Amino acid sequence: QVQLVESGGGLVQPGGSLRLSCVASGSWWFSISTMGWYRQAPEKQRELVADIGTGISTNYADSVKGRFTISRDNAKNTVYLVMNSLKPEDTAVYYCNLRSPVGRAYWGQGTQVTVSS
């Protein structure tokens, strides 16, 4: 059974940084899966923040380009999201997503990121 566990969220001041981590277990196909980070703010739909393919291809939402960086360590079954220059509008619950080679999606439980002074 695939499990995704996020960590690294918290409260940070505007302009600050955080690094989110997501460890996948139960998925021997991690290295050939697309990994992504999504977020959901109160009363808003869940949106893609960034994803990373099996190679080095990455994709970012326009709102985070130049500030966020997604990366992965296949040896550790882990995907990271480094978030710099955080803004209050980045406040949301951040979810890790794994999309298997056959297209099935798995989600973590989410980690809260709050950007506030």
N, C-alpha and C positions, 0 to 999 in steps of 0.2 A: 504494500500500500504506500502510495506516494505521500510524503509529508513535506511541507515547506514551513520553515520557522524563521520569521524575521526578527531582527533586533537592531538597536541603534537609534531608535526614535527618541524624542524628548522635547524639552523646551529650550529654545535658542532665541537670542536677540536678532533683530533684523541686521543683515550683513554677516551673520555668523555662518558656521558650517556644521554639517553632520555627515556621518557615513552610515548608511544602512547596509545590513548584511542579510542574506537569505541562504540558509543551508537546506539542501534537498536530500531527503533520504528515501530509500525504497525505489529509486529510479536509476537502474543501471544505464539507461539511455540518456542521462543528463547531458553528456558531452555532445549529443546530436539533437538536443532540444533547443528551441528558442526560449530565452528567458526574458522576462519583462518586469518592470515596475509600473504599477498603476496607482492612482490616488483618488480618493473620494472626499470632498469637502461636504459639510453639512448642507443638506437640501440641494445637492448637485449630483450629477451623474458621475459614475466612475470613469476616469479618463486615463489614457495611456500617457505615461511620463517618458519612458524610454524602454527600448528593448535591444537585445543583442542576439545575433544569430550564431550559428555553429562556427563560423569563421571569425572575422573581425568586424563584420558589418554591424553598424549600430543605427538606431533611429531615435530621434528625440522630438518631443512636442516643441513647437515654436517658443512657448513660454519659458522653457528651461534651457534652450540652446545656449551654449557658452557658459553656463553656470553649473550644470549637472554633468556627471560622467558616469556611465555604466560600464562595468567590466565583469569578467568572470574568471574563476579559477576552477578548471574542470577537475583537477587533482583533488580539490576539496569539496567538489559539488556545491560551490558557493557562487552567488552573484552579488555584486556590490553596487551601491549607488552613492557616489560622493556628491554632496550638495553644497555648493558655495554661494555666497552672496544671497543668502536666503531672504525672502520677502514675506510679509504677512499673508499674502495671497497663496503662498506655498503651504499654508496650514491645511492639513488633511490627514486622513488615515492612509498610509501607504501600504499597498499590497504587492506581494511577490507573486508572479505568475510563471508557470512552466507550461509550455505547449509542446506536447510529445510529437514524435515524428509522424504519428497517425492523426494528429490534430486534436487530441484530447487536451483539455485545459485543466490545470490544477491551481489552487489558490492557497496562499498562506492566511493566517488569522488577522494579519494587519498590525501595523505599528503606528502609533500616533506621533505626528510631527506638528509642533506648535511654534510658530514664529511670532514673538511678541516682546515688546519692551516692558 
